[in-house]
């Protein structure tokens, strides 16, 4: 698994057209971006990845036999009916800026980003965030891009377990966001990707969801164990 949780953004067709959008723009070139891009390809979506340096993804694109195309952040954002923000939390605002406001407008953006403070050593396995307990990174991203529809997802599990994870039962994926239609679209994707979905409500719930990344990482940082996931049990 990768400790950094990616951020991603995607949008799906709703209203009168019941057909799910098939074009996904993945913003980012790291391991999470690559994992999610492969997952969307596996499930029949057309995928374009956005990067500042296309050379970083040349080998990866070759392995997909050209089925995943590569371009700039703006290219991927324009291409995608749904966007995935798969970058480090520190550069999330900059990545969206490179994507271009016009290309984000009205689209669902899947946000797996976490506000991990780079360069700050974990304390007893506990990561440090650059946000406060009363304000999440996703709330800031949503406020800066009010015409896009952010949905927090994939932020509390490692990269290797983001696509059809192999556990004894389906893990829980907690999501939140201000747009009901966008959350419905993302929930449909998450079910395809092998998760049970729990909607925690509005974007403010990201204040609780993002810190789950800290909890998820403790067993890995203290004992080298990264093969686990969260499960919400109900009676």
C-alpha positions in Angstrom: 0.0 0.0 0.0 1.0 3.5 -0.4 0.7 5.8 2.6 -0.1 8.9 0.5 -3.8 8.7 -0.3 -4.6 10.2 -3.5 -7.1 12.6 -4.5 -9.2 12.2 -7.6 -12.1 13.8 -9.3 -14.8 12.3 -11.5 -18.3 13.2 -12.9 -21.1 11.0 -14.1 -24.2 11.6 -16.2 -27.4 11.7 -14.3 -30.9 13.3 -14.8 -32.6 11.9 -17.9 -29.6 9.9 -19.0 -29.1 6.9 -16.8 -25.9 5.7 -18.5 -22.8 6.2 -16.3 -20.1 8.4 -17.7 -17.3 6.5 -19.3 -14.5 9.1 -19.5 -12.3 9.5 -16.4 -9.7 12.1 -15.9 -7.1 11.2 -13.4 -5.0 14.2 -12.1 -1.7 12.8 -10.9 1.1 10.4 -11.9 2.0 8.7 -8.6 1.2 5.1 -7.5 -2.3 5.9 -6.3 -3.1 7.7 -9.6 -1.8 4.7 -11.5 -3.7 2.2 -9.4 -7.0 4.0 -9.8 -6.4 4.6 -13.5 -5.9 0.8 -14.0 -9.0 0.2 -11.9 -11.1 2.4 -14.1 -9.7 0.8 -17.2 -10.5 -2.7 -15.7 -14.1 -1.7 -15.2 -14.6 -0.4 -18.7 -13.9 3.3 -18.5 -11.9 5.5 -20.9 -9.0 7.0 -18.9 -6.7 10.0 -19.5 -4.1 10.9 -16.9 -2.8 14.4 -16.3 0.7 15.1 -15.3 3.3 18.0 -15.3 5.9 15.6 -16.8 4.5 13.1 -19.4 7.9 11.2 -19.2 7.0 10.0 -15.7 4.1 8.0 -17.1 5.7 6.8 -20.4 6.5 3.4 -19.1 3.2 3.0 -17.4 1.3 4.0 -20.5 3.2 1.6 -22.6 2.2 -1.3 -20.2 -1.5 -0.4 -21.0 -0.8 -0.7 -24.7 -2.0 2.9 -25.2 -5.4 2.2 -23.6 -4.7 4.9 -21.0 -3.7 8.2 -22.6 -1.4 10.9 -21.1 -1.6 14.6 -21.2 -1.4 17.8 -19.1 -3.6 18.4 -16.1 -5.8 20.6 -18.3 -6.0 17.9 -20.9 -7.1 15.2 -18.4 -9.6 17.6 -16.7 -11.2 18.5 -20.1 -11.4 14.9 -21.1 -12.9 13.5 -18.0 -16.6 13.4 -17.3 -15.5 12.4 -13.9 -12.2 13.6 -12.3 -10.0 12.0 -9.7 -7.6 14.2 -7.7 -4.8 11.7 -7.1 -2.0 14.0 -5.8 -0.4 14.7 -2.5 -2.4 17.0 -0.2 0.2 19.7 -0.3 -0.2 20.2 -4.0 -3.9 19.6 -4.4 -4.8 23.3 -4.9 -2.0 23.7 -7.4 -3.1 20.6 -9.4 -6.7 21.9 -9.6 -5.3 25.3 -10.7 -3.4 23.6 -13.5 -6.5 21.7 -14.5 -8.4 24.9 -15.0 -11.6 26.2 -13.5 -13.6 25.8 -16.7 -12.7 22.1 -16.9 -13.9 21.5 -13.3 -17.2 23.2 -13.4 -20.2 21.0 -12.8 -18.0 17.8 -12.5 -17.8 15.3 -9.7 -14.3 15.2 -8.3 -13.3 12.1 -6.3 -11.0 13.3 -3.5 -8.6 10.7 -1.9 -6.2 13.4 -0.7 -5.0 13.7 2.9 -3.4 16.8 4.5 -0.2 15.0 5.5 2.6 17.3 6.6 5.6 16.4 4.5 8.9 16.4 6.3 7.3 15.9 9.7 8.3 12.6 11.3 5.4 10.5 12.7 5.2 10.5 16.4 4.8 6.9 17.7 3.5 6.0 14.2 1.0 9.0 14.2 1.2 11.2 11.1 1.0 14.9 11.3 -1.6 17.0 9.4 -1.2 20.6 8.2 -5.0 21.1 8.8 -6.8 21.5 12.1 -9.4 19.2 13.7 -12.1 21.7 12.8 -11.3 22.1 9.1 -10.6 19.5 6.4 -8.6 19.7 3.3 -11.6 18.8 1.2 -13.6 21.7 2.7 -10.9 24.0 1.5 -10.8 22.5 -2.0 -14.6 22.7 -2.2 -14.6 26.4 -1.1 -11.9 27.2 -3.7 -13.8 25.5 -6.4 -17.5 26.1 -5.6 -18.9 24.9 -9.0 -17.3 21.5 -8.7 -18.7 18.6 -6.7 -16.1 17.1 -4.4 -16.7 13.6 -2.8 -14.2 12.3 -0.3 -13.3 8.7 -1.1 -10.3 6.3 -1.1 -8.6 8.4 1.6 -8.5 5.8 4.3 -7.1 2.7 2.6 -3.8 2.0 0.9 -3.2 2.0 -2.8 -2.9 -1.8 -3.3 -6.4 -2.2 -1.7 -8.2 0.5 -3.6 -9.5 -1.7 -6.4 -11.4 -4.9 -5.6 -9.5 -5.6 -2.3 -9.2 -9.2 -1.2 -10.4 -9.4 2.4 -12.8 -11.8 4.1 -15.6 -9.4 3.4 -16.1 -6.1 1.6 -14.4 -3.2 3.4 -16.3 0.0 4.3 -15.6 3.2 2.3 -16.7 6.3 4.1 -17.7 9.2 1.8 -19.0 12.7 2.2 -19.8 15.7 0.0 -22.4 18.4 -0.5 -23.9 17.1 -3.7 -26.3 14.1 -3.5 -26.0 13.3 -7.2 -22.2 13.3 -7.1 -22.2 11.0 -4.1 -24.6 8.6 -5.8 -22.2 8.5 -8.8 -19.2 7.8 -6.6 -21.1 5.2 -4.6 -21.8 3.3 -7.8 -18.1 3.3 -8.7 -17.1 2.2 -5.2 -19.5 -0.8 -5.4 -17.9 -1.8 -8.6 -14.5 -1.5 -7.0 -15.5 -3.9 -4.2 -16.6 -1.6 -1.3 -19.5 -1.2 1.0 -20.4 2.5 1.0 -21.3 4.6 4.0 -22.4 8.2 3.3 -21.4 10.4 6.3 -23.2 13.5 4.9 -21.9 16.9 4.0 -18.4 18.0 3.3 -17.8 18.9 6.9 -17.7 15.1 7.6 -14.3 15.1 5.9 -13.0 16.4 9.2 -13.6 13.0 10.6 -12.9 10.9 7.5 -9.4 12.4 6.7 -7.9 11.5 10.1 -8.8 7.8 9.4 -5.7 7.9 7.2 -3.7 8.5 10.4 -5.3 5.6 12.2 -4.9 3.3 9.1 -1.2 4.1 8.9 -0.3 3.4 12.5 0.0 -0.5 12.1 2.2 0.1 9.1 4.5 2.7 10.6 4.9 0.9 13.8 4.9 -2.8 12.7 5.1 -2.9 9.0 1.6 -4.2 8.5 -0.3 -2.5 5.7 -2.9 -5.2 4.8 -6.0 -4.1 6.6 -9.1 -2.0 6.0 -12.0 -0.5 8.0 -15.4 -2.2 8.4 -18.5 -0.6 9.9 -20.6 -3.2 11.7 -24.3 -2.6 12.3 -26.8 -4.3 14.5 
